[in-house]
Amino acid sequence: MRWHLKRLHFLLQRLSGSVAQRGLRGTVSRVAQELRPRPPVDATWRLEPLDAPFVPFALPGAGQPRVSVIIPVHGKLPYTLACLRSIARHGAQAPFEVIVVDDASPDDSATALARIDGLRLLRNERNLGFVGSCNAGAAAARGDFLLFLNNDTQVMPGWLDRLLDCFAEEPGCGLAGSRLAYPDGRLQEAGGIVYADGGAWNYGRFEDRDDPLFLYRRDADYVSGASMMIEAALFRQVGGFDTRYAPAYCEDMDLAFAVRAAGRRVIYQPASLVVHCEGVSSGLDPFAGVKQYQAINRAKFVEKWHAALQRQPAPRTPVAQAVHHDGRRHILIVDALTPDPARDSGSLRLVNIMRLLRELGWRVTFMADNRRADAHGIALLGALGVRVLCKPWSPPLAAWLKREGALLDAVMLCRHYVAHPHLELVRRLAPRARVLFDTVDLHFLRERRAAEHAGNAALLRQAEASKRRELALIRACDVSFVVSPAECSLLAADVPDARIELLSNVHEVFGRRAGFAPRSGLIFVGGFGHPPNVDAVRWLVEEIYPLIRARRPDIPLHLVGDIPDAQRAALAGPGVHVHGRVPGLEPWMDGCRIALAPLRFGAGVKGKVNMAMSYGLPVVATTLAAEGMQLEDGHDVLLADDARRFADAVLGLYDDEALWLRLSDAGLDNVRRHFSFEAARAALLRALPPAPDAGPG
C-alpha cells in the first residue's frame, strides 16, 4: 500500500508539473503520445536483432585513435552485442577505438566480448556502477576525445563524426550530446533542461524525431550520458564523473555544469542520432534498484550546484521558455525560399549571414515564404544552429507571430515581394522587434535594366511601379541592406532619410589551390531561374564562344548551374559542355583556367564573380557584372562589353601566366577587403539592436 501511495503521489506530481510546463492541451497530447500503441521497432530503421546467435566479428581499430568510445556494461549481453554490431556496421570517418568496461557482469558477457576483434575489454574486479566504470574506461583511453555510450543503444550513420563536428565548428564547445530516439521511432531526448530546484526535463520526449524544432544545434543545460562526447583533457581537468553520484544518476548533469563552470559550452547535436532502449540498464521504477538513486542524487546535485542553479529557470516555467533561458536575443528571418548555397549566390550570402548572427550570440529562426523545406535544407540550417519553421510542423507566419512575436528582438524580411505583404503583420505582432529589410539586390533596378536591354516599354512601367513599392518599404523599415556601394549611392538620393547599410556578399577565402599550368577550360556558373543568367549564357554560346573556338578549338566551355533539360540540347555543341547542377564547385574552381561573367543586365553584386575570385580563379566580365565590387580593369579583372572584345580578353589571358597570376592575387585580395566575414560582421553590428548586457556567443 505504501508503495502504491508513493507511486500515485509521484504520478500526480508529474501531471501537475506537465500542466504547468506544457499547458493542459500539451499535457493531454503528451499522455496520448505515451499511451498510443505503436510497433516496438520503427520499420524504417535496420536495427540489430537482440536474438541473433553470437558469431565473432570485428570492430574498426586505430593505432592512434582520435576518439575513445567507452561502453560500461553490467550484464545484458544481447544489448551490448547489438550496440557493438551497429558500431561495426556504421563505423566513422574519424579513427576511433572501442573500450568496453565489464562491471562484474553476472552473465558471460566477458567471455563473449573477448572474442570480438578490435575491442579493448576492461574488467572491474567488483561492481563500480556507471560512474566508476566510465572513469575507469576514461583512464585507459588513448583518444583526444571520449565518447560515453550506453550498452543499450544502437548508433546511426554519423553518430560519432557529427559530435566531433561540434568541437570544430562551435566556439568553446566542451561537451556534445546526441539526439536520442526510442526503438519505436519516437524522440526520447533533444538535450535536457535543468530547473532551479534541480529538477530535469527531457526536452522533446515522445515527440516526432523529425520535427525541425529538435533538429538544430543549440546550447543545452545538459546532454544525456547515454551518448555524449567530451575532450579527454577537459574530462580530466574537471575531475571526471563525480563519484558522489555512484552508482549512477545525475552524473551527466553534474558533468555539464562542471564543463560550464570551466568556461566551456554544452551543445546538443541532432545530426548524431542514437537509438536508446531506455530502462534496460537501470529499470524504470523510481523507487527500486539503481533508479532509486535518481532522487537521492538530485539532492546531492542541488547541494553542490546551489549557486549555479539560481541562474536556471524557476520550477514550472513553460518548456518553450525554459529551453531558451540563456537570454540570447532572437531574430526571425523570412525569405522567399529555404536557402541552398549550391543553388544561387543569394542563398550562400544568407547562410553566411546566419552563421555570423549565431557567432554574434543571436538565436536564429528561419521561415520560407512558401513554408517549405526539405530534409537537406533543414539539416543544413540545423548545423548552423538555425531553427526552421515549415510545413507540416509549424503554423503559418501570423499564427506563429501571435505565439512568439512579442519576444522577438529583430525580424529580417528578404526581397521586396516577401517584405511587402508581411511588414504590417510584423509591426503589429512583434512590436519591439527591429525590422530589417534585406533588398538582396534592388529589384526595380534589375527590372529597369532588363527593360532597357529589351526595349520593352511595359516592363519599364513595371519597373517604375516596383521602385515605388521598394522605396516605400525602405522608408517603413528600421534598416535596409543593399549589396553594393552603387546601390547605396542611388538610395541616398532617392530616400535620403532612410537608414541604409552595405551588407554585401559574404565569402570564405579559399585561396588558389592549383597553379596556372595544370588548369584548362572556361567556366560559367549560374542557373536559369535568374533571367540575367539566361541572357548571358545565350550571348556566350551564340556569339562569344564561337569567336574563341575559331582560334582555339582546344579550349572547352563548361556551363554549371540549374539549366532545364529542354535548354540543354540547344546549348550543347562542339566544345560546350552543359553539366547542370553539381554537388560542389571546388573541382571547377580549382581545375578551370578562367571564369566568365558576360552579364548584360541585372543588379547587385554578382556572386559568381566573388566565388571565382575567392578561389584565386581570374575572371573576364562585363562592366555591369563587376558593378559595385571595387574592381579595376587589368588589375583584378578583365572587362569587355561586346562579343569580340570579350573573346579577345579571354584568349589574351588564357596563355599569359604572368597576367593570370596577377589577376588571381588581386582578386583574392579584393574578396578579403570587401566581401569577407569581417566586413559583414561590422555591418550587422551597426544594424542590429545592441545587447542590453552582451554575454558569450
C-alpha positions, 0 to 999 in steps of 0.5 A, spaced: 500 500 500 505 504 501 508 503 495 502 504 491 501 511 495 508 513 493 507 511 486 500 515 485 503 521 489 509 521 484 504 520 478 500 526 480 506 530 481 508 529 474 501 531 471 501 537 475 508 539 473 506 537 465 500 542 466 504 547 468 510 546 463 506 544 457 499 547 458 493 542 459 492 541 451 500 539 451 499 535 457 493 531 454 497 530 447 503 528 451 499 522 455 496 520 448 503 520 445 505 515 451 499 511 451 498 510 443 500 503 441 505 503 436 510 497 433 516 496 438 521 497 432 520 503 427 520 499 420 524 504 417 530 503 421 535 496 420 536 495 427 540 489 430 536 483 432 537 482 440 536 474 438 541 473 433 546 467 435 553 470 437 558 469 431 565 473 432 566 479 428 570 485 428 570 492 430 574 498 426 581 499 430 586 505 430 593 505 432 592 512 434 585 513 435 582 520 435 576 518 439 575 513 445 568 510 445 567 507 452 561 502 453 560 500 461 556 494 461 553 490 467 550 484 464 545 484 458 549 481 453 544 481 447 544 489 448 551 490 448 552 485 442 547 489 438 550 496 440 557 493 438 554 490 431 551 497 429 558 500 431 561 495 426 556 496 421 556 504 421 563 505 423 566 513 422 570 517 418 574 519 424 579 513 427 576 511 433 577 505 438 572 501 442 573 500 450 568 496 453 568 496 461 565 489 464 562 491 471 562 484 474 557 482 469 553 476 472 552 473 465 558 471 460 558 477 457 566 477 458 567 471 455 563 473 449 566 480 448 573 477 448 572 474 442 570 480 438 576 483 434 578 490 435 575 491 442 579 493 448 575 489 454 576 492 461 574 488 467 572 491 474 574 486 479 567 488 483 561 492 481 563 500 480 556 502 477 556 507 471 560 512 474 566 508 476 566 504 470 566 510 465 572 513 469 575 507 469 574 506 461 576 514 461 583 512 464 585 507 459 583 511 453 588 513 448 583 518 444 583 526 444 576 525 445 571 520 449 565 518 447 560 515 453 555 510 450 550 506 453 550 498 452 543 499 450 543 503 444 544 502 437 548 508 433 546 511 426 550 513 420 554 519 423 553 518 430 560 519 432 563 524 426 557 529 427 559 530 435 566 531 433 563 536 428 561 540 434 568 541 437 570 544 430 565 548 428 562 551 435 566 556 439 568 553 446 564 547 445 566 542 451 561 537 451 556 534 445 550 530 446 546 526 441 539 526 439 536 520 442 530 516 439 526 510 442 526 503 438 519 505 436 521 511 432 519 516 437 524 522 440 526 520 447 531 526 448 533 533 444 538 535 450 535 536 457 533 542 461 535 543 468 530 547 473 532 551 479 530 546 484 534 541 480 529 538 477 530 535 469 526 535 463 527 531 457 526 536 452 522 533 446 520 526 449 515 522 445 515 527 440 516 526 432 524 525 431 523 529 425 520 535 427 525 541 425 524 544 432 529 538 435 533 538 429 538 544 430 544 545 434 543 549 440 546 550 447 543 545 452 543 545 460 545 538 459 546 532 454 544 525 456 550 520 458 547 515 454 551 518 448 555 524 449 562 526 447 567 530 451 575 532 450 579 527 454 583 533 457 577 537 459 574 530 462 580 530 466 581 537 468 574 537 471 575 531 475 571 526 471 564 523 473 563 525 480 563 519 484 558 522 489 553 520 484 555 512 484 552 508 482 549 512 477 544 518 476 545 525 475 552 524 473 551 527 466 548 533 469 553 534 474 558 533 468 555 539 464 555 544 469 562 542 471 564 543 463 560 550 464 563 552 470 570 551 466 568 556 461 566 551 456 559 550 452 554 544 452 551 543 445 546 538 443 547 535 436 541 532 432 545 530 426 548 524 431 542 520 432 542 514 437 537 509 438 536 508 446 532 502 449 531 506 455 530 502 462 534 496 460 540 498 464 537 501 470 529 499 470 524 504 470 521 504 477 523 510 481 523 507 487 527 500 486 534 498 484 539 503 481 533 508 479 532 509 486 538 513 486 535 518 481 532 522 487 537 521 492 542 524 487 538 530 485 539 532 492 546 531 492 546 535 485 542 541 488 547 541 494 553 542 490 550 546 484 546 551 489 549 557 486 549 555 479 542 553 479 539 560 481 541 562 474 536 556 471 529 557 470 524 557 476 520 550 477 514 550 472 516 555 467 513 553 460 518 548 456 518 553 450 521 558 455 525 554 459 529 551 453 531 558 451 533 561 458 540 563 456 537 570 454 540 570 447 536 575 443 532 572 437 531 574 430 526 571 425 528 571 418 523 570 412 525 569 405 522 567 399 525 560 399 529 555 404 536 557 402 541 552 398 548 555 397 549 550 391 543 553 388 544 561 387 549 566 390 543 569 394 542 563 398 550 562 400 550 570 402 544 568 407 547 562 410 553 566 411 549 571 414 546 566 419 552 563 421 555 570 423 548 572 427 549 565 431 557 567 432 554 574 434 550 570 440 543 571 436 538 565 436 536 564 429 529 562 426 528 561 419 521 561 415 520 560 407 515 564 404 512 558 401 513 554 408 517 549 405 523 545 406 526 539 405 530 534 409 537 537 406 535 544 407 533 543 414 539 539 416 543 544 413 540 550 417 540 545 423 548 545 423 548 552 423 544 552 429 538 555 425 531 553 427 526 552 421 519 553 421 515 549 415 510 545 413 507 540 416 510 542 423 509 549 424 503 554 423 503 559 418 507 566 419 501 570 423 499 564 427 506 563 429 507 571 430 501 571 435 505 565 439 512 568 439 512 575 436 512 579 442 519 576 444 522 577 438 528 582 438 529 583 430 525 580 424 529 580 417 524 580 411 528 578 404 526 581 397 521 586 396 515 581 394 516 577 401 517 584 405 511 587 402 505 583 404 508 581 411 511 588 414 504 590 417 503 583 420 510 584 423 509 591 426 503 589 429 505 582 432 512 583 434 512 590 436 519 591 439 522 587 434 527 591 429 525 590 422 530 589 417 529 589 410 534 585 406 533 588 398 538 582 396 539 586 390 534 592 388 529 589 384 526 595 380 533 596 378 534 589 375 527 590 372 529 597 369 535 594 366 532 588 363 527 593 360 532 597 357 536 591 354 529 589 351 526 595 349 520 593 352 516 599 354 511 595 359 516 592 363 519 599 364 512 601 367 513 595 371 519 597 373 517 604 375 511 601 379 516 596 383 521 602 385 515 605 388 513 599 392 521 598 394 522 605 396 516 605 400 518 599 404 525 602 405 522 608 408 517 603 413 523 599 415 528 600 421 534 598 416 535 596 409 541 592 406 543 593 399 549 589 396 553 594 393 556 601 394 552 603 387 546 601 390 547 605 396 549 611 392 542 611 388 538 610 395 541 616 398 538 620 393 532 617 392 530 616 400 535 620 403 532 619 410 532 612 410 537 608 414 541 604 409 547 599 410 552 595 405 551 588 407 554 585 401 556 578 399 559 574 404 565 569 402 570 564 405 577 565 402 579 559 399 585 561 396 588 558 389 589 551 390 592 549 383 597 553 379 596 556 372 599 550 368 595 544 370 588 548 369 584 548 362 577 550 360 572 556 361 567 556 366 560 559 367 556 558 373 549 560 374 542 557 373 536 559 369 531 561 374 535 568 374 533 571 367 540 575 367 543 568 367 539 566 361 541 572 357 548 571 358 549 564 357 545 565 350 550 571 348 556 566 350 554 560 346 551 564 340 556 569 339 562 569 344 564 562 344 564 561 337 569 567 336 574 563 341 573 556 338 575 559 331 582 560 334 582 555 339 578 549 338 582 546 344 579 550 349 572 547 352 566 551 355 563 548 361 556 551 363 554 549 371 548 551 374 540 549 374 539 549 366 532 545 364 533 539 360 529 542 354 535 548 354 540 543 354 540 540 347 540 547 344 546 549 348 550 543 347 555 543 341 562 542 339 566 544 345 560 546 350 559 542 355 552 543 359 553 539 366 547 542 370 547 542 377 553 539 381 554 537 388 560 542 389 564 547 385 571 546 388 573 541 382 571 547 377 574 552 381 580 549 382 581 545 375 578 551 370 583 556 367 578 562 367 571 564 369 566 568 365 561 573 367 558 576 360 552 579 364 548 584 360 543 586 365 541 585 372 543 588 379 547 587 385 553 584 386 554 578 382 556 572 386 559 568 381 564 573 380 566 573 388 566 565 388 571 565 382 575 570 385 575 567 392 578 561 389 584 565 386 580 563 379 581 570 374 575 572 371 573 576 364 566 580 365 562 585 363 562 592 366 555 591 369 557 584 372 563 587 376 558 593 378 559 595 385 565 590 387 571 595 387 574 592 381 579 595 376 580 593 369 587 589 368 588 589 375 583 584 378 579 583 372 578 583 365 572 587 362 569 587 355 562 589 353 561 586 346 562 579 343 569 580 340 572 584 345 570 579 350 573 573 346 579 577 345 580 578 353 579 571 354 584 568 349 589 574 351 589 571 358 588 564 357 596 563 355 599 569 359 601 566 366 604 572 368 597 576 367 593 570 370 597 570 376 596 577 377 589 577 376 588 571 381 592 575 387 588 581 386 582 578 386 583 574 392 585 580 395 579 584 393 574 578 396 578 579 403 577 587 403 570 587 401 566 581 401 569 577 407 566 575 414 569 581 417 566 586 413 559 583 414 560 582 421 561 590 422 555 591 418 550 587 422 553 590 428 551 597 426 544 594 424 542 590 429 539 592 436 545 592 441 545 587 447 542 590 453 548 586 457 552 582 451 554 575 454 558 569 450 556 567 443 
